[in-house]
Amino acid sequence: MAENKRKNKKRRIWIISILAVVALAGAAILYFTLIQKQAEPSSAANPGYKTTTVRVGDLTISASGTGTLAAGRQANLSFPIAGEVAELNVKMGDAVTSGEVLAKLADTSSLEVSLAAAQLALTQAQKNLDDLTTYAQYNLAYDRLTLAQAQQTYDEAADSVVKKGWARCDRDTLTAYYDRYQRALSRLDEVKNSGDASNSDYYLGIIKTAQDEVDTAYANYTYCTGYTDYEIVSSQADLVVAQGLLTQAQAKYDTLNANNGIDPIELAQAKLDVEKAGAALEQAQKNLDNATLEAPFDGIVLSVAGEAGDTVGTGTFITIIDMLHPKVTFMVDEADSSLVSVGKQATMTFDALPDDTYTGSVTEVSPSLNSTAGYRVLEGVIKLELTREQLTRQLLNGMSGSVEIISGSAKNTLLVPVEAVRDLGDGTYGVMKLGSDGKLKLTVVTIGLQDDTYIEIKSGLSQGDVISTGITETD
C-alpha cells in the first residue's frame, strides 16, 4: 500500500501524441466534430460522450527514489608526529563543540625546535629582502664602478690586439736592430779571419763572444719584425673576454639604474624566499598546534584509534562528523532524470522515522548515469534543512529512506483530465467545452504542468466549466 502511495506521488511531464503530425490540428477538430455528431442523435440524458467539470486543485511533478543520510562534514584528525598520547578526553559517540580539546601528545620538543628554526629562517629571508632596498644606492654605485673598470679593461684589450704580419717595433727601431745584426756578422767574420792559432783558447773565446753578439742582435731583430702565434691568439681572446665582461656590466648597471638600484630578479627571488619561509613557519606552528587535537566544528566523535598512554603514528586518530548539517546521497530511475537538477526542492522520509518528513534542496547532480542492481540511475546530493525540532532528534550516519524531488508544483490551479486536452499543433492545445445551448465548442487553452492524470490549465477555461473527455469516463 505504501509503495502504491509513493507511485501515485510520482509525476512526469510528457506530451500527449495521438494524431499524426501532418494533420494534427485538423484531426483534432475532426475528432471533436465526430463527438458532437455522435451526440446529436442522443438524448439529453445520454448524449453519447463523457463530460467532466473543470476543478481547482494542486498538482505536483516529482521524481521518487532512495537516499542515504551522510554527515555534512567529516574531519579526520591526526598528530603531526608519532608519539605517546598524554591526554584523551573523548570516546566514540561523544558530542563535541568547536574548539574543544580532544587529545594531546606528551612530547612536543621536536616541534618546538622546528618552529624556532622556521622563525629564524623567516627573519633571515626578510632581512635579505630589506637589504635590497637598504643597499640599493650602494649597489648602483658599485656597479657603476664595475662598469667603468670593465670599459677600461676592454679599451686596454682592444689596444693590445695584434695580428699576423704586424711589426712589433717602428721602422727606425727595426732598421737599427737590423744594422746592429749586420755589424755583428761583420765582426764575427773579422774575428774568424784574424785568429791567432798559437793561442787557441783565447782565439775561441773571442769567436764565442762575437757569435753571442750575432745571436743577440738577430733575436732583437726578429722580435721586432712580428708577433708569435700565441701572442696573436691570446690578444684576441683577451678582447673577447673583455667585451663579454663589459656587456655584462653594462646590462647589470642599466637594470639597476632603471629599478632604483634593485635587481628585479633578485627582488622576486627574495620575495619568494620570504613567502616560502612564511609558509614553512605557518606549517611548523600548525604542527605544534596539532599536537593538541581540537574539534574543528560542533559534531559527534565517530571513531578514536587508541587510548591515553598509547604510542600512535601520524594516521587518523580521531574522526568527527557533523550531523547538524547532514546531506543525503540519492538515486532516481533513469526515466525520471529529466526532472532532477540543482536547486530543486526535495523531501526525505527515513525508514527509521516514518512519521517525520525532512526537507532540503538538490546541491549536486552527477553528470552521468550509473548502474545499480541492473538499473540505470541518476545520483546526486540533497542538503537537508533541519527545523529546530528536528535538530533535537538523533540522526544516524547511514540512515536510508525514500526521496522525492519536486520538479514543479502548482497550488489552487485549474485542473482537467489529460483525456480532455488535444494537441492542435504548433504548441496549441484545445478542449471541447459544453455551451449553454448543449453543444460542444472547440476552445483553445494554455496548459501548464502535467502528470499521468491531470493537466494544469492556465487560460481558456474557468472553474465549473463542463468539458468533454470523449468516450473516456473520468473521476
C-alpha positions as MATLAB code, in Angstrom:
seq = 'MAENKRKNKKRRIWIISILAVVALAGAAILYFTLIQKQAEPSSAANPGYKTTTVRVGDLTISASGTGTLAAGRQANLSFPIAGEVAELNVKMGDAVTSGEVLAKLADTSSLEVSLAAAQLALTQAQKNLDDLTTYAQYNLAYDRLTLAQAQQTYDEAADSVVKKGWARCDRDTLTAYYDRYQRALSRLDEVKNSGDASNSDYYLGIIKTAQDEVDTAYANYTYCTGYTDYEIVSSQADLVVAQGLLTQAQAKYDTLNANNGIDPIELAQAKLDVEKAGAALEQAQKNLDNATLEAPFDGIVLSVAGEAGDTVGTGTFITIIDMLHPKVTFMVDEADSSLVSVGKQATMTFDALPDDTYTGSVTEVSPSLNSTAGYRVLEGVIKLELTREQLTRQLLNGMSGSVEIISGSAKNTLLVPVEAVRDLGDGTYGVMKLGSDGKLKLTVVTIGLQDDTYIEIKSGLSQGDVISTGITETD';
ca = [
       0.000    0.000    0.000;
       2.863    2.363    0.873;
       4.547    1.538   -2.411;
       1.379    2.368   -4.381;
       1.121    5.607   -2.478;
       4.665    6.563   -3.456;
       3.939    5.671   -7.067;
       0.909    7.937   -7.017;
       3.165   10.771   -5.838;
       5.479   10.340   -8.787;
       4.832   12.896  -11.546;
       6.225   13.044  -15.041;
       5.911   15.660  -17.774;
       5.054   14.075  -21.144;
       3.445   15.378  -24.336;
       0.260   13.676  -25.472;
       0.710   12.482  -29.021;
      -2.368   10.788  -30.510;
      -2.792   12.090  -34.057;
      -0.352   12.190  -36.988;
       1.823   15.322  -37.144;
       0.948   16.088  -40.772;
      -2.694   16.753  -39.946;
      -2.666   17.103  -36.174;
      -4.801   20.204  -35.810;
      -7.309   19.110  -38.474;
      -7.606   15.663  -36.976;
      -8.263   17.125  -33.556;
     -11.073   19.303  -34.909;
     -12.449   16.336  -36.810;
     -12.337   14.252  -33.648;
     -14.338   16.808  -31.694;
     -16.773   17.223  -34.615;
     -17.409   13.495  -34.682;
     -18.053   13.561  -30.964;
     -20.602   16.287  -31.420;
     -22.250   14.479  -34.344;
     -22.436   11.337  -32.272;
     -24.081   13.424  -29.592;
     -26.754   14.926  -31.849;
     -28.997   11.877  -32.152;
     -28.587   11.039  -28.478;
     -30.913   12.131  -25.776;
     -30.070   14.724  -23.172;
     -29.809   12.017  -20.572;
     -27.384   10.010  -22.682;
     -25.501   12.384  -25.007;
     -23.053    9.697  -26.296;
     -19.886   11.286  -24.856;
     -18.433   11.743  -21.395;
     -18.003   15.052  -19.621;
     -16.198   16.386  -16.603;
     -16.087   19.659  -14.710;
     -13.057   21.927  -14.543;
     -11.935   21.917  -10.923;
      -9.388   23.702   -8.715;
      -6.639   21.699   -7.069;
      -2.929   21.198   -6.527;
      -0.541   19.498   -8.943;
       2.981   18.354   -8.168;
       5.523   16.890  -10.590;
       8.246   14.905   -8.877;
      10.789   12.116   -9.133;
      10.911    9.451   -6.435;
      13.942    7.469   -5.379;
      16.001    6.299   -2.452;
      18.511    8.144   -0.298;
      21.122    7.561    2.381;
      21.993   10.040    5.123;
      25.602   11.236    5.342;
      27.377   13.732    7.566;
      27.507   17.270    6.288;
      31.209   17.412    7.147;
      33.827   14.967    8.330;
      37.184   15.767    9.925;
      39.972   13.199   10.238;
      42.289   14.481   12.972;
      45.884   13.236   13.293;
      49.037   14.140   15.175;
      51.904   15.704   13.158;
      54.497   13.302   14.585;
      54.489    9.886   16.209;
      54.482    9.860   19.988;
      52.741    8.968   23.191;
      49.180   10.163   23.838;
      49.330   12.113   27.075;
      45.659   13.055   27.262;
      42.429   11.739   25.700;
      39.171   13.462   26.625;
      36.556   11.827   24.344;
      35.227    8.451   23.241;
      33.202    7.250   20.285;
      29.706    8.760   20.197;
      30.525   11.827   22.319;
      29.120   15.177   21.226;
      31.830   17.850   20.981;
      31.837   21.581   20.383;
      34.115   23.600   18.160;
      37.465   24.303   19.844;
      37.091   21.601   22.481;
      40.377   19.864   23.376;
      40.140   16.194   22.434;
      43.665   14.785   22.888;
      47.314   15.806   23.421;
      50.765   14.404   22.691;
      53.211   14.011   25.564;
      56.451   15.312   23.969;
      56.429   18.324   21.621;
      60.108   19.370   21.928;
      60.969   18.456   18.325;
      58.027   20.502   17.086;
      59.145   23.465   19.162;
      62.669   23.228   17.694;
      61.225   23.124   14.174;
      59.118   26.181   14.942;
      62.157   28.127   16.225;
      64.169   27.196   13.116;
      61.321   28.289   10.854;
      61.078   31.632   12.681;
      64.832   32.194   12.218;
      64.624   31.300    8.522;
      61.819   33.794    8.023;
      63.785   36.512    9.839;
      66.804   35.925    7.599;
      64.697   35.873    4.434;
      63.007   39.122    5.438;
      66.414   40.715    6.166;
      67.666   39.706    2.717;
      64.623   41.325    1.180;
      65.043   44.502    3.238;
      68.751   44.680    2.339;
      67.880   45.023   -1.327;
      66.266   48.354   -0.519;
      68.767   49.422    2.128;
      71.793   48.885   -0.123;
      70.142   49.833   -3.402;
      72.170   53.020   -3.980;
      75.383   51.382   -2.798;
      74.844   48.533   -5.237;
      74.126   51.002   -8.027;
      77.363   52.923   -7.300;
      79.362   49.695   -7.080;
      78.040   48.501  -10.431;
      78.817   51.895  -11.949;
      82.426   51.434  -10.821;
      82.441   47.870  -12.122;
      81.209   49.143  -15.483;
      83.999   51.760  -15.623;
      86.607   49.110  -14.818;
      85.185   46.804  -17.463;
      85.347   49.630  -20.004;
      88.976   50.292  -19.127;
      89.845   46.619  -19.408;
      88.150   46.443  -22.779;
      89.952   49.525  -24.062;
      93.291   48.081  -22.972;
      92.495   44.754  -24.578;
      91.463   46.472  -27.782;
      94.736   48.418  -27.845;
      96.689   45.219  -27.238;
      95.234   43.213  -30.085;
      97.872   42.114  -32.622;
      97.569   40.330  -35.946;
      99.764   38.208  -38.118;
     102.120   40.345  -40.287;
     102.184   43.274  -37.887;
     105.660   44.550  -36.829;
     106.313   44.849  -33.162;
     108.638   47.881  -33.482;
     108.561   51.038  -35.556;
     110.585   51.290  -38.750;
     113.532   53.219  -37.234;
     113.914   50.727  -34.399;
     113.630   47.820  -36.800;
     116.320   49.367  -39.058;
     118.598   49.973  -36.083;
     118.263   46.338  -34.950;
     118.957   45.155  -38.478;
     122.070   47.306  -38.757;
     123.306   46.025  -35.390;
     122.799   42.486  -36.606;
     124.791   43.148  -39.781;
     127.666   44.729  -37.828;
     127.720   41.735  -35.516;
     128.016   39.454  -38.513;
     130.883   41.528  -39.910;
     132.621   41.467  -36.539;
     132.285   37.689  -36.405;
     133.837   37.348  -39.863;
     136.758   39.590  -38.883;
     137.446   37.557  -35.762;
     137.376   34.314  -37.672;
     139.734   35.640  -40.354;
     142.266   37.168  -37.960;
     142.561   34.448  -35.391;
     145.845   33.531  -33.681;
     146.222   29.778  -33.893;
     149.110   29.799  -31.389;
     146.741   30.680  -28.620;
     143.672   28.606  -29.337;
     141.801   29.221  -26.076;
     141.973   32.956  -26.428;
     141.003   32.728  -30.054;
     137.986   30.551  -29.312;
     136.859   32.929  -26.591;
     136.854   35.883  -28.970;
     134.848   33.896  -31.534;
     132.296   32.867  -28.904;
     131.828   36.478  -27.812;
     131.328   37.599  -31.396;
     128.861   34.790  -32.025;
     126.838   35.743  -28.909;
     126.614   39.297  -30.200;
     125.302   37.963  -33.531;
     122.702   35.798  -31.787;
     121.505   38.629  -29.554;
     121.277   41.082  -32.448;
     119.337   38.561  -34.520;
     116.935   37.828  -31.683;
     116.242   41.516  -31.180;
     115.722   41.979  -34.896;
     113.300   39.029  -35.300;
     111.432   40.079  -32.118;
     110.703   43.460  -33.724;
     109.640   42.031  -37.073;
     106.339   40.458  -35.776;
     104.319   38.589  -33.107;
     104.159   34.934  -32.228;
     101.016   32.868  -32.918;
     100.403   32.584  -29.171;
     100.559   36.371  -28.740;
      98.128   36.858  -31.613;
      95.563   34.312  -30.335;
      95.954   35.455  -26.729;
      95.385   39.136  -27.559;
      92.204   38.358  -29.496;
      90.927   36.106  -26.702;
      91.543   38.823  -24.133;
      89.456   41.200  -26.237;
      86.539   38.740  -26.454;
      86.588   38.202  -22.683;
      86.778   41.938  -22.047;
      83.866   42.520  -24.425;
      81.739   39.954  -22.581;
      82.531   41.442  -19.179;
      81.744   44.918  -20.464;
      78.411   43.808  -21.922;
      77.502   42.059  -18.684;
      78.493   45.038  -16.545;
      76.559   47.410  -18.813;
      73.408   45.265  -18.692;
      73.538   44.929  -14.927;
      74.083   48.633  -14.419;
      71.252   49.510  -16.829;
      68.908   47.147  -14.961;
      69.771   48.574  -11.554;
      69.615   52.128  -12.825;
      66.121   51.514  -14.260;
      64.887   49.949  -10.991;
      66.283   52.355   -8.376;
      69.272   50.176   -7.622;
      67.329   46.925   -7.136;
      67.708   43.944   -9.441;
      64.127   42.809  -10.222;
      65.170   39.148  -10.423;
      66.853   39.316   -7.026;
      63.822   41.153   -5.669;
      61.432   38.495   -6.969;
      63.594   35.711   -5.556;
      63.859   37.456   -2.188;
      60.079   37.863   -2.031;
      59.611   34.207   -2.949;
      62.059   33.206   -0.209;
      60.027   35.211    2.301;
      56.805   33.549    1.144;
      58.354   30.090    1.401;
      59.762   30.822    4.828;
      56.406   32.199    5.935;
      54.627   29.080    4.706;
      57.174   26.880    6.477;
      56.656   28.848    9.681;
      52.900   28.551    9.359;
      53.196   24.800    8.887;
      55.587   24.477   11.824;
      53.145   26.413   14.010;
      50.284   24.273   12.738;
      52.225   21.113   13.545;
      52.853   22.327   17.077;
      49.233   23.334   17.472;
      48.104   19.943   16.141;
      50.000   18.223   18.917;
      46.801   19.193   20.726;
      43.777   17.938   18.779;
      40.754   20.255   18.904;
      37.292   19.851   17.427;
      37.092   21.969   14.238;
      33.295   22.165   14.459;
      30.346   21.009   16.550;
      29.861   17.325   15.902;
      29.912   13.701   17.006;
      33.010   11.563   17.586;
      32.797    8.776   15.014;
      35.962    6.913   15.985;
      39.018    7.031   18.273;
      42.085    4.969   17.302;
      43.667    4.474   20.718;
      43.782    5.345   24.382;
      45.789    7.623   26.674;
      49.289    6.219   27.086;
      49.345    4.573   23.646;
      52.112    5.314   21.174;
      50.494    6.425   17.933;
      51.672    7.392   14.462;
      50.595   10.159   12.116;
      47.485    8.412   10.799;
      43.927    9.411   11.681;
      43.460    9.278   15.445;
      40.027   10.868   15.895;
      37.231   11.248   13.323;
      34.430   13.776   13.861;
      31.265   14.108   11.773;
      28.793   16.982   11.558;
      25.253   15.671   11.836;
      23.761   19.118   12.456;
      24.083   19.918    8.744;
      23.506   16.498    7.135;
      23.201   15.649    3.473;
      21.515   12.830    1.571;
      23.023   10.925   -1.331;
      20.128    9.876   -3.559;
      19.352    7.747   -6.596;
      16.407    8.097   -9.008;
      15.485    5.979  -12.011;
      16.868    6.959  -15.407;
      13.317    7.655  -16.632;
      12.998   10.488  -14.092;
      16.432   12.026  -14.689;
      14.979   14.965  -16.647;
      13.064   16.033  -13.523;
      16.209   16.420  -11.397;
      18.508   19.449  -11.365;
      20.478   21.525   -8.876;
      18.258   23.828   -6.829;
      15.138   21.645   -6.934;
      13.321   21.215   -3.621;
      13.250   17.727   -2.112;
      11.764   15.770    0.777;
      13.219   12.781    2.663;
      11.433   10.187    4.788;
      13.693    7.812    6.702;
      12.637    4.205    7.201;
      13.567    4.509   10.891;
      11.488    7.711   11.277;
       8.424    7.124    9.045;
       6.356    9.870   10.662;
       8.875   12.647   10.015;
       9.456   14.417    6.710;
      12.723   16.282    6.173;
      13.090   18.962    3.518;
      16.066   20.266    1.593;
      17.342   21.104   -1.874;
      19.468   19.397   -4.509;
      23.054   20.678   -4.385;
      24.823   18.179   -6.658;
      23.796   16.069   -9.646;
      26.055   13.522  -11.319;
      26.807   14.331  -14.982;
      26.386   10.657  -15.936;
      24.153    7.684  -15.165;
      25.379    4.740  -13.099;
      24.345    1.105  -12.976;
      22.925   -0.256   -9.706;
      21.427   -3.741   -9.335;
      20.818   -3.894  -13.079;
      19.111   -0.475  -13.256;
      20.376    2.774  -14.737;
      20.101    5.520  -12.124;
      20.961    9.171  -11.643;
      22.813   10.048   -8.449;
      23.088   13.314   -6.568;
      23.218   15.070   -3.198;
      20.499   16.834   -1.184;
      21.342   19.268    1.597;
      18.776   18.921    4.368;
      17.377   21.960    6.181;
      16.507   20.829    9.704;
      13.857   22.541   11.777;
      14.518   23.404   15.425;
      12.527   20.333   16.493;
      14.391   18.070   14.080;
      17.727   19.273   15.470;
      16.822   17.635   18.766;
      16.356   14.199   17.159;
      19.281   11.886   16.682;
      20.050   11.270   13.032;
      22.485    8.432   12.422;
      25.039    8.372    9.688;
      23.912    5.854    7.043;
      20.141    6.006    7.668;
      18.157    5.282    4.479;
      14.710    6.051    3.189;
      12.582    7.494    0.393;
      13.372   10.666   -1.521;
      11.020   12.828   -3.553;
      12.471   15.607   -5.712;
       9.949   18.277   -6.686;
      10.368   19.301  -10.316;
       7.383   21.656  -10.309;
       4.171   22.377   -8.403;
       1.053   24.494   -8.750;
      -1.304   25.402   -5.920;
      -5.017   26.239   -6.323;
      -4.874   25.920  -10.089;
      -7.420   24.789  -12.708;
      -7.161   21.069  -13.467;
      -8.687   18.899  -16.195;
      -8.121   15.224  -17.072;
      -5.442   14.568  -19.666;
      -8.084   12.882  -21.868;
      -9.875   16.216  -22.309;
      -6.959   18.044  -23.939;
      -5.866   17.613  -27.530;
      -2.671   18.840  -29.206;
      -3.643   21.068  -32.134;
      -0.075   21.520  -33.329;
       2.412   24.404  -33.152;
       2.207   24.405  -29.373;
      -1.563   24.996  -29.368;
      -3.966   22.928  -27.300;
      -7.742   22.749  -27.169;
     -10.720   21.238  -25.351;
     -14.370   20.769  -26.304;
     -16.408   22.944  -23.970;
     -20.148   22.360  -23.469;
     -22.038   25.566  -24.205;
     -25.301   26.846  -22.776;
     -27.040   25.505  -25.893;
     -25.934   21.997  -25.021;
     -23.455   21.822  -27.906;
     -19.712   21.263  -27.792;
     -17.442   24.052  -28.991;
     -13.666   23.920  -29.551;
     -11.911   26.154  -27.026;
      -8.197   26.943  -27.211;
      -6.400   26.719  -23.847;
      -2.941   27.340  -22.403;
      -1.579   24.421  -20.427;
       0.995   24.216  -17.650;
       2.155   21.264  -15.555;
       1.034   17.763  -16.439;
       1.193   14.318  -14.852;
      -0.324   10.970  -15.796;
      -3.802   12.089  -14.753;
      -4.259   15.859  -14.846;
      -3.148   18.909  -16.816;
      -2.950   22.424  -15.417;
      -4.997   24.992  -17.378;
      -3.559   28.488  -17.231;
      -6.091   30.227  -19.509;
      -9.127   29.495  -21.662;
     -11.335   27.878  -19.025;
     -12.952   28.722  -15.697;
     -13.758   26.682  -12.632;
     -17.016   24.787  -13.127;
     -16.880   24.707  -16.958;
     -18.101   21.410  -18.405;
     -15.828   19.834  -20.981;
     -15.831   16.606  -22.959;
     -13.412   13.767  -22.342;
     -14.566   11.934  -25.456;
     -15.640    8.381  -24.816;
     -13.423    8.102  -21.729;
     -15.077    8.270  -18.334;
     -13.070   10.128  -15.642;
     -13.429   10.728  -11.967;
];
